[in-house]
Amino acid sequence: MSEIEIDPERQTQAKRYARLQRRLMLVDLLLSGLYLLAWLFFGWSQRLRDALLNFTENEWLLVVGFASVFGGLYLLLSLPLSYYSGFILPHRFDLSTQTISGWVLDQLKSFALAALLGGLLLEVIYALLRASPDWWWLWVALVMLLFNVLLTNLAPVLLLPIFYKLSPLGEEYAGLSERLLSLADRAHTHVCGVYQFDMSRRTKAANAALVGLGNTRRIILGDTLLKEFTPDEIETVLAHELAHHVHRDIPIGIIVEGVLTLAGLYLAALGLDFGVHYFSLSGVDDVAGMPLLGLAMGAYGLLTLPLGNAFSRWRERRADQYALQITDNGVAYASALTRLANQNLADADPESWVEFILYSHPALKRRIALAQQYTASRQTAVG
């Protein structure tokens, strides 16, 4: 296999793209924070609650009514930013292949899904706030833990098909399919098949994953990956994904996320108790406190982001080491990671503070160096 190098010109573009994405993320954070604060300090929450009470006193309808107005207005307010970051910017950097109609359709699907799942979760949260004002945070954390397990299990069969067309690998890739299934057997991980999905309808980037749990677990490969990567490279990428199941990273990650969520909800409960008096709420279950609940959880998520990412980078590094060991092909893995940097326009060597705060994976430059070090050590051992 000929050695592939990181394209310097692509890296210059990648750094520009990453900087712009960070600025847009900051604008989004400021916009959402100011929006939440405005609802609290300008009295909009109480006014909307009182207006809704003129139509209904049903507690379930009050939650969905408040969330619809509160969330719908923010959706409209943030739409220009979403359009620029999700459509204009990727096209400007020649990453996106999506049409404007395709982008709009995806936004409508995402909104409908968020409204359905988010609305259901909000109703459960407020039902628990009413039923157990002192301990609601504990019961909500347990519900969200079960919710995450359910979504992880159902994602391949219910959620992914909403956005992508999944199909089993055809005869053209029969050899690759057998190779990947054999790799899964060596990793003692049951999968129900190997599928491709149509990433090329939206992007030029490549990706692969092992999704689902138990009987829904399956290997999925982006068609962009199939077209641009060699079988050796694809095998090493999948070996990394298999490592997460071998190391039980998914259940461990769900538990860690559950613990962090529990702590966040407890702090949110303290914030709601304070807000009842400060913002003249009728109680912790008052729907007018919804912006305060969102502000507390959002601030907590932002503060704990580096901690969660540090944990993730540790697990990802272990997965890289496993991929190298099970395939014994450091050359192919280094090549695959290099292709990902070039094709996905990923910043391979970000500033240390950026990696520490925002990266859930080690920087690609570090991962490529790890694969190269593995190859060198194997050659030294053989020699």
BELCOR-V99859 format. One record per run of one state. SS is the DSSP state (H for helix, E for strand, - for the rest). FROM is the first residue (numbers start at 1). LEN is the number of residues. Records with the same first field share a line. If there is no record, write none. Layout:
SS=FROM-LEN + FROM-LEN
This chain:
-=1-7 + 42-2 + 54-5 + 93-3 + 97-3 + 132-4 + 164-2 + 169-2 + 187-7 + 198-1 + 202-1 + 204-4 + 212-2 + 217-1 + 229-2 + 247-2 + 279-8 + 328-2 + 344-8 + 359-5 + 383-1
H=8-34 + 44-10 + 59-34 + 100-32 + 136-28 + 171-16 + 199-3 + 214-3 + 223-6 + 231-16 + 249-30 + 287-41 + 330-14 + 352-7 + 364-19
E=96-1 + 166-3 + 194-4 + 203-1 + 208-4 + 218-5
